[in-house]
Amino acid sequence: MTRAEKTEVVNYLTGEFGSVAAVVICDYNGLGVADLEELRGMARQSDAKVQVVKNTLANIALANAEMSGVELKDMNIFIWSDDVIGAAKVAADFAKKNEKLSIKAGYLDKEPADKAKIEAFAKLPGRNELLGMLAATWMAPLTNFTIGLDALRKKREEEA
């Protein structure tokens, strides 16, 4: 990789890491090409991005994006997204399917996070699920009111 290519990768990653809510760092030692493509497909569905990056380049990009506190060792693959829960879910769900991928650490809202914290975020309901719960909660009084009105109508019809 030439110096210009390295600079281009660092600039791209700095921009990406600086504008996202979550970066999950995983060990992918032993994953094949088909497995990596499956991971990328899962990430696309969750609007997340996946890339294997050399540790030196990733350290520079993370430092430029004002993220520090995680030491990069061995082979790493980075999963990042604007949705904290989405990135954590992609990593955790794929790690459940394939034991060769393991979550190491990451950054959630630019703060260092360990494996336990990332897995805890992965267990939370996603954005769409939370919006559905909120809509159901808002609709409950209206639903109960219409059920009550219908019961009152039926009662009046029986009395008549």
C-alpha positions in Angstrom: 0.0 0.0 0.0 1.5 3.3 -1.0 1.7 6.4 1.2 -1.1 8.1 -0.8 -3.4 5.1 -0.4 -2.7 5.0 3.3 -3.5 8.7 3.6 -6.7 8.2 1.6 -7.8 5.4 3.9 -7.0 7.4 7.1 -8.9 10.4 5.8 -11.9 8.2 4.8 -12.0 6.5 8.2 -11.5 9.7 10.1 -14.5 11.2 8.4 -16.6 8.0 9.0 -15.6 7.5 12.7 -16.0 11.2 13.4 -19.6 11.2 12.3 -21.0 7.9 13.7 -22.4 7.0 17.1 -20.8 3.6 17.4 -17.6 1.8 16.4 -17.4 -1.9 17.3 -14.0 -3.6 17.1 -14.0 -7.4 16.6 -11.5 -10.2 16.2 -12.2 -12.0 12.9 -9.3 -14.5 12.9 -10.3 -17.5 10.9 -13.3 -16.1 9.1 -13.6 -17.0 5.4 -14.6 -14.8 2.5 -18.2 -16.2 2.6 -18.5 -15.4 6.3 -17.2 -11.8 5.8 -19.7 -11.3 3.0 -22.5 -12.6 5.3 -21.4 -10.1 7.9 -21.3 -7.3 5.4 -24.8 -8.2 4.3 -26.1 -8.1 7.9 -24.4 -4.7 8.3 -26.1 -3.4 5.1 -29.5 -4.3 6.4 -28.8 -2.4 9.6 -27.3 0.6 7.8 -23.9 -0.2 9.3 -20.5 -0.4 7.6 -17.8 -3.1 7.9 -14.1 -2.8 7.0 -10.9 -4.6 7.9 -8.2 -2.0 8.6 -4.5 -2.1 9.6 -4.1 -1.3 13.3 -1.7 1.6 12.6 -4.1 3.3 10.2 -7.1 2.7 12.4 -5.3 4.2 15.4 -4.5 7.3 13.5 -8.1 7.6 12.2 -9.5 7.0 15.7 -7.2 9.6 17.2 -8.2 12.1 14.5 -11.9 11.4 15.3 -11.1 12.1 19.0 -11.6 8.5 20.1 -9.0 7.1 22.4 -8.8 4.5 25.2 -8.9 1.2 23.3 -5.7 -0.6 22.4 -5.7 -2.4 19.0 -4.0 -5.7 18.8 -4.0 -8.7 16.4 -6.5 -8.8 13.6 -9.4 -6.4 13.8 -12.5 -5.7 11.8 -14.5 -2.5 12.4 -18.3 -2.2 12.4 -19.7 1.3 12.6 -23.1 2.9 12.4 -25.1 6.0 13.3 -27.2 3.7 15.4 -25.5 2.5 18.6 -27.8 -0.4 19.0 -27.7 -1.3 15.3 -23.9 -1.7 15.3 -23.9 -3.6 18.5 -26.6 -6.0 17.3 -24.8 -6.7 14.0 -21.6 -7.7 15.9 -23.4 -9.6 18.6 -25.8 -11.5 16.3 -23.0 -12.5 13.9 -20.8 -13.6 16.8 -23.6 -15.9 18.0 -23.8 -17.5 14.6 -20.0 -17.8 14.0 -17.7 -18.4 16.9 -14.7 -17.1 14.9 -15.8 -13.5 15.3 -15.5 -12.1 18.8 -16.2 -8.6 20.0 -13.2 -7.0 21.6 -14.2 -3.4 22.4 -15.5 -0.3 20.7 -16.7 3.2 21.1 -20.3 4.1 21.9 -21.0 7.9 21.5 -17.2 8.4 21.3 -16.6 6.8 24.7 -14.6 3.6 25.1 -16.8 0.5 25.7 -15.8 -3.0 26.6 -17.3 -6.2 25.3 -19.9 -6.4 28.1 -21.3 -3.0 27.4 -21.5 -3.6 23.7 -23.4 -6.9 24.3 -25.7 -5.1 26.7 -26.6 -2.6 24.0 -27.1 -5.4 21.6 -29.9 -6.8 23.8 -31.9 -3.6 23.8 -34.7 -3.3 21.3 -33.8 -1.5 18.1 -35.1 1.9 16.9 -38.0 0.5 14.9 -39.1 -1.8 17.8 -38.9 1.2 20.2 -41.0 3.3 17.9 -43.6 0.5 17.6 -43.7 0.3 21.4 -44.2 4.0 21.7 -47.0 4.0 19.1 -48.8 1.2 20.9 -48.5 3.1 24.1 -50.0 6.2 22.5 -52.7 4.3 20.8 -53.8 2.4 24.0 -56.1 5.1 25.4 -57.8 5.6 22.0 -58.2 1.9 21.5 -59.7 1.5 25.0 -62.0 4.4 24.4 -63.4 3.0 21.1 -63.9 -0.4 22.7 -65.8 1.2 25.5 -68.0 3.2 23.0 -68.7 0.0 21.1 -69.7 -1.8 24.3 -72.0 1.1 25.2 -73.6 1.0 21.8 -74.2 -2.7 22.0 -75.7 -2.4 25.5 -78.1 0.4 24.3 -79.1 -1.7 21.3 -79.9 -4.7 23.6 -82.0 -2.4 25.9 -84.0 -1.0 23.0 
